[in-house]
């Protein structure tokens, strides 16, 4: 059982693990547990043949409130219902190992799995663990992580002894694009604008305002691949009409590997999936982490900045002038781009999927031996 719904950052590594298990384990049967959000259905389409023969179960939204309030009452009711449904899923499929990738869609299934005595592994994609994984850390058997030196973010004691670094598993169609293959040659400097799987209005605005400040000569040097998100798609397309720049605008893009391969620079949120995909392609980045939630994107950005592997801007304080200055500096300084590329590429770990698959099999074999 792989529980991985809610965001692309949870679902895509879950799909990567499913793909690895199906490739290497004979007669491997997988059930995928995701959320009922419509966006999950969209992300799953990117799974393609990975999901052939894989049943998909859906749980309602049970996001934990950030502050004590009356919201805990409906949260408690939804959690109770999700636990009941999770028990039904476990009784229906009898999973021998349960794997969670964080987020509210993984919490109830893994709690139910623990009550049923099923071995559990959780995978943490970010530098700072999400709330679901921190709460689950005490009851799981293994904690797989993507980054180095994040032990202190987990509770002291036995939880830290369970940690093993596997890296962030990428889907094989991403890995198939070797970062050493020659880049598609273009006369223009190609900028990939990626606001995350759900789009990001602040990034869209910042980029468009930055382009508005550029003169005709500067705009002729660049072209943009702009993933605007469904909510901002029409707004972004309309704004581009007033700009004399070569561009392609998308609301959603399944062939992210092709977009990364074409790009010279990434302007993006700072989710773990984006970081490790950029690392695979050695792509210089200007990161604008999401300021809300648990601040995990800010921690991701700080981790990269300390290592000279990316540049970042604060979402709340950054201006279009700041972005323009940074962009033009990267455009003119090839050595600066190459340095960022080399340092972010250090994070690339093509063996993350196989390592995670090995940990799942260890849990399965350990349980089988006991039986």
C-alpha positions in Angstrom: 0.0 0.0 0.0 1.4 3.4 -1.1 -0.3 6.4 0.5 0.8 9.5 -1.4 -2.0 12.0 -2.2 -2.6 15.7 -1.9 0.2 17.3 -3.9 2.4 16.4 -6.8 5.3 16.4 -4.4 3.8 13.5 -2.6 2.3 11.6 -5.6 5.3 11.6 -8.0 7.8 9.9 -5.7 5.0 7.5 -4.8 4.6 6.7 -8.5 8.4 6.3 -8.8 8.4 3.7 -6.0 5.5 1.9 -7.6 7.4 1.8 -10.9 10.5 0.4 -9.3 8.6 -2.3 -7.4 6.7 -3.4 -10.5 10.0 -3.5 -12.5 12.0 -5.6 -10.0 9.5 -7.6 -8.0 7.7 -10.5 -9.6 3.9 -10.6 -9.0 4.1 -7.3 -7.0 0.6 -6.0 -6.3 0.2 -2.4 -5.3 -2.7 -0.3 -4.1 -2.4 3.4 -4.2 -4.2 5.7 -1.7 -4.6 9.3 -2.7 -6.9 12.2 -1.8 -10.2 13.0 -3.4 -8.9 16.3 -4.8 -9.4 16.7 -8.6 -5.7 17.7 -8.9 -4.7 14.2 -7.8 -6.5 12.7 -10.8 -4.5 15.0 -13.0 -1.2 14.1 -11.4 -2.0 10.4 -11.7 -2.5 10.8 -15.5 1.3 11.4 -15.6 1.7 7.9 -14.2 0.8 6.4 -17.6 1.7 2.7 -17.7 3.0 2.7 -14.2 -0.6 2.5 -12.9 -1.8 -0.3 -15.2 -3.5 -2.8 -13.0 -3.0 -0.7 -9.9 -6.2 0.0 -7.9 -6.6 3.5 -6.6 -8.4 4.3 -3.4 -9.3 7.9 -2.4 -9.7 9.6 1.0 -11.4 12.9 1.8 -9.4 16.0 2.8 -8.4 15.9 6.5 -5.7 18.7 6.7 -4.7 19.4 10.3 -5.4 23.0 11.3 -2.3 25.0 12.0 -3.7 26.7 15.2 -6.0 25.5 17.9 -9.6 26.4 16.9 -13.1 25.1 16.4 -11.8 23.6 13.1 -10.5 20.7 15.1 -14.1 19.4 15.5 -14.7 18.8 11.7 -11.1 17.7 11.5 -11.6 15.0 14.1 -14.8 13.8 12.4 -13.1 13.6 9.0 -10.1 11.8 10.5 -12.3 9.3 12.2 -14.1 8.6 8.9 -10.7 8.4 7.1 -9.5 5.8 9.6 -12.6 3.7 9.1 -12.2 3.9 5.3 -8.5 3.0 5.7 -9.3 -0.1 7.7 -11.7 -1.1 4.9 -8.9 -0.6 2.4 -6.5 -2.8 4.5 -9.1 -5.5 4.9 -9.8 -5.4 1.2 -6.2 -5.7 -0.1 -4.3 -7.2 2.9 -1.1 -5.2 2.3 2.1 -6.7 3.7 4.0 -3.4 3.8 2.6 0.2 4.0 4.6 3.2 2.6 3.6 6.8 3.1 5.0 10.0 1.5 3.6 12.6 3.9 0.6 14.8 3.7 -2.9 14.2 5.1 -3.7 11.4 2.7 -1.0 9.2 4.2 -1.7 9.8 7.9 -4.9 7.7 8.4 -3.8 4.7 6.2 -0.5 4.4 8.1 -2.2 4.7 11.5 -4.6 1.9 10.5 -1.7 -0.1 9.2 0.2 0.2 12.5 -2.9 -0.9 14.4 -3.1 -4.0 12.1 0.6 -4.7 12.7 1.7 -4.0 9.1 5.4 -2.9 8.7 5.6 0.8 7.8 8.0 3.1 6.0 7.6 6.8 5.5 9.6 8.9 3.0 10.3 12.6 3.8 11.0 14.6 0.7 11.9 18.0 2.3 14.6 19.3 4.6 12.0 20.0 7.3 9.6 17.0 7.8 5.9 17.7 7.3 3.5 17.5 10.2 2.1 14.1 9.2 5.5 12.5 9.0 6.6 14.0 12.3 3.5 12.6 14.0 4.1 9.2 12.4 7.8 9.0 13.1 7.3 7.3 16.5 5.2 4.4 15.2 6.9 3.6 11.9 9.7 1.1 11.2 11.8 3.1 8.8 12.2 6.8 7.9 13.7 7.4 4.4 14.9 10.9 3.8 16.0 12.9 0.7 18.5 15.3 2.3 21.6 15.0 4.5 21.7 16.2 8.1 17.9 16.5 8.9 18.0 14.2 12.0 17.4 17.1 14.4 14.0 17.8 12.8 12.6 14.5 14.0 11.8 13.7 17.7 14.8 12.5 19.8 15.2 8.9 20.7 14.3 5.9 18.6 12.8 7.9 15.7 16.3 9.1 14.7 17.7 5.6 14.8 15.2 4.6 12.0 16.4 7.2 9.5 18.1 6.1 6.3 19.0 8.4 3.4 17.7 7.0 0.2 17.4 10.3 -1.8 14.3 11.5 -3.7 13.0 8.9 -6.2 12.4 10.2 -9.7 10.2 8.6 -12.3 12.1 6.7 -14.9 11.0 8.8 -17.8 12.8 11.7 -16.0 15.9 9.6 -15.4 15.9 8.5 -19.1 16.8 12.1 -20.0 20.5 12.0 -19.1 21.8 15.3 -18.0 24.9 14.7 -20.0 23.0 14.6 -23.3 23.6 17.7 -25.5 21.0 20.4 -24.8 18.7 21.4 -27.6 20.5 24.4 -29.1 18.6 27.7 -29.2 19.7 31.2 -30.0 17.7 32.5 -27.1 18.3 32.0 -23.4 15.4 29.7 -22.3 13.8 30.4 -19.0 11.4 27.8 -17.5 8.9 29.4 -15.1 7.4 26.8 -12.8 5.0 27.8 -10.1 4.6 24.3 -8.7 2.0 21.8 -9.7 -0.9 24.1 -8.6 0.5 27.3 -10.1 1.7 30.3 -8.1 0.1 33.7 -8.6 2.9 35.5 -6.9 5.6 34.0 -9.1 3.5 34.6 -12.2 3.1 38.2 -11.3 6.7 38.7 -10.4 8.0 37.3 -13.6 5.5 39.2 -15.8 6.3 42.5 -14.0 10.0 41.8 -14.4 9.6 41.2 -18.1 7.7 44.5 -18.4 10.7 46.3 -17.0 13.0 44.9 -19.7 13.8 46.7 -22.9 13.4 45.3 -26.4 17.0 44.3 -26.7 16.9 42.3 -23.4 13.6 40.6 -24.4 15.1 39.5 -27.7 17.7 37.5 -25.9 15.3 35.3 -24.0 12.3 33.0 -24.5 10.0 31.5 -21.8 8.3 28.3 -21.1 5.8 29.3 -18.5 3.8 26.8 -16.5 1.1 29.1 -15.1 -1.2 26.7 -13.4 -4.9 26.2 -14.2 -6.1 29.2 -12.2 -3.8 31.7 -13.7 -3.6 30.4 -17.2 -5.9 32.9 -18.9 -4.5 35.8 -16.8 -0.9 35.0 -17.8 -1.7 34.5 -21.5 -3.4 37.9 -21.5 -0.5 39.7 -19.8 2.0 38.2 -22.4 0.1 39.9 -25.2 1.6 43.2 -24.2 5.2 41.8 -24.1 7.3 41.4 -27.2 8.9 38.1 -26.0 9.0 34.6 -27.4 7.0 32.4 -25.0 4.9 29.3 -24.6 2.3 29.2 -21.8 0.9 26.0 -20.2 -1.7 25.3 -17.5 -0.2 21.8 -16.9 2.7 20.0 -18.5 3.1 16.2 -18.5 6.5 16.3 -20.3 8.4 18.0 -17.6 11.6 16.2 -18.6 11.4 17.8 -22.1 10.9 21.2 -20.6 13.9 20.8 -18.2 16.1 19.7 -21.1 15.2 22.8 -23.1 15.8 25.2 -20.2 18.9 27.3 -19.4 17.4 28.6 -16.1 14.5 27.7 -13.8 12.4 30.2 -11.9 10.3 28.2 -9.4 8.8 27.4 -6.1 11.1 25.2 -3.9 9.4 21.9 -3.4 11.6 18.9 -3.1 10.4 17.3 -6.4 11.4 20.4 -8.3 14.8 20.6 -6.6 15.7 17.0 -7.4 14.5 17.2 -11.0 16.5 20.4 -11.5 19.5 18.6 -9.9 19.2 15.7 -12.4 19.5 18.2 -15.3 22.0 20.4 -13.6 19.7 23.4 -14.0 20.6 26.8 -12.4 17.7 28.0 -10.3 16.1 31.2 -8.9 13.9 29.8 -6.2 10.9 31.7 -4.7 9.8 29.5 -1.8 6.2 29.5 -0.7 5.9 31.5 2.5 2.9 29.8 4.0 2.3 26.4 5.5 5.1 24.8 7.6 7.8 26.9 5.9 9.4 23.7 4.5 10.1 25.4 1.1 12.1 28.2 2.9 14.2 25.5 4.6 14.8 23.8 1.2 15.9 27.1 -0.3 18.2 27.9 2.6 19.8 24.4 2.4 20.6 25.0 -1.3 21.8 28.6 -0.8 24.2 27.6 2.0 25.8 25.2 -0.5 25.9 27.7 -3.3 23.5 25.5 -5.3 20.8 28.0 -6.1 19.7 31.6 -5.7 16.5 32.6 -3.9 14.1 35.5 -3.4 11.7 36.1 -0.5 8.2 35.9 -1.7 7.0 38.6 0.6 9.7 41.2 0.1 11.1 40.5 -3.4 10.4 43.1 -6.1 10.4 42.7 -9.9 13.5 44.9 -9.9 15.2 42.3 -7.7 14.3 39.5 -10.1 15.4 41.5 -13.1 18.8 42.3 -11.6 19.3 38.6 -10.7 18.1 37.4 -14.1 20.3 39.7 -16.1 23.3 38.8 -14.0 22.8 35.1 -14.7 22.2 35.9 -18.3 25.5 37.6 -18.7 27.7 35.5 -16.3 28.2 32.1 -17.8 30.6 31.0 -15.0 28.0 31.9 -12.4 25.5 29.7 -14.2 28.0 26.8 -14.5 28.9 27.0 -10.8 25.2 26.8 -9.8 24.7 23.9 -12.2 27.7 21.9 -10.9 26.7 22.4 -7.2 23.0 21.5 -7.6 24.0 18.5 -9.6 25.7 17.1 -6.5 22.2 16.4 -5.2 21.3 14.1 -8.1 20.8 10.5 -7.0 19.6 8.2 -9.8 19.7 5.3 -7.3 17.1 6.8 -4.9 14.3 4.6 -6.4 16.2 1.3 -6.1 17.3 2.2 -2.6 13.8 2.9 -1.5 12.6 -0.3 -3.1 15.2 -2.2 -1.2 14.0 -0.8 2.1 10.4 -1.8 1.3 11.6 -5.4 0.5 13.6 -5.5 3.7 10.4 -4.8 5.7 8.5 -7.4 3.7 11.1 -10.1 4.1 11.5 -9.3 7.8 7.7 -9.8 8.4 7.7 -12.9 6.2 10.5 -14.4 8.2 8.7 -13.8 11.5 5.6 -15.5 10.1 
